[in-house]
Amino acid sequence: MPSLSHDAFDLHSADQVPDSYSWPSSFLHDHPVSAPDAVDSIPVIDISSPSAASLVGAACRSFGVFYATGHGVPSDLLRDVEAQARRLFSLPLHRKLLAARLPGFLSGYGRPPLSSFFPKLMWSEGFTLAGDPLDVSGNIWSHDHSLFCEVMEKYKRWMKRVAEKLLNLMLHSMGLDDEMTDRAGFMKEMILAVDALQLNSYPPCPEPEKAMGMAPHTDSGLLTVLHQNGGARGLQILRGENVSGTARWVAVPPLAGALVIHVGDLLQILSNGRFRSVRHRAVVNAAEHRISVAYIIGPPGHVKVGPIRRLIKAGQSPMYRSVTWPEYLAIRARLFDKAIQCVELPAK
């Protein structure tokens, strides 16, 4: 397995793909790639509309992903967070390594955390901001970090508002009203939610047919809110694994003003399998530098997440046992994409 520490190889100046970054064709082309069509068209939902809850619920059941519009996030803030991410990734490698992610820590610069599960390296780099942005940016810009920190903190506050609204819509779509949600205590606990920003960079690749930007995976938390820079494509979701039809990768291109919402593993557990976490990957291209900013949210570390009792019909059993997010992350650290099966309960 490749080391998690960054070596001196700079993706931005590469003129070929080294063997350590060259993936087998059988992995890159495990399923056909289809453009969105009438069957695979990713739902676009105005989350401010009266019908948002039912539409969000349908999208979470059928796709595990959808575009959210009507979210209220100022367009200039979306431009600013992308500009600051691009500013960070445009620095020379030796500057970025000043904020290298240390073993046992979440924040910092480095390869995707899932790299340890694969024999090849991914054509991407990332900055994780799990706490104060200054913890990362202060190591890189000793006197020029204030704007970066201001933009990231403002963006994170907006993302938390959007995520809370989305979680309410999702719970309502499952038949839980505000009183039931509060009585379950879940949304009350989410005041202390754990969240992080993941800034991702996919530099142009001289041989994109050999490389993988981000290997297929699901997200571990409740949900992920993703902003993609306009024009540069790369995100793909896997369709057809759990429904009739041939498994295929479907492109999720940037949509102006829209955020991409991913169902995570913990939401699949909470919904007792009604919602499915979405398997996704990122491919690269030779011409464009793709930037994405992911906001990941989950419950406080002490809160156990299990199927909502009201969703379990008489005579049925819960599909999953209850786990805290740290417990589930520990399982994923051992089993990766088999983690969700590890918390499944046997049918009675």
Disulfide bonds with the S-S distance in Angstrom:
none
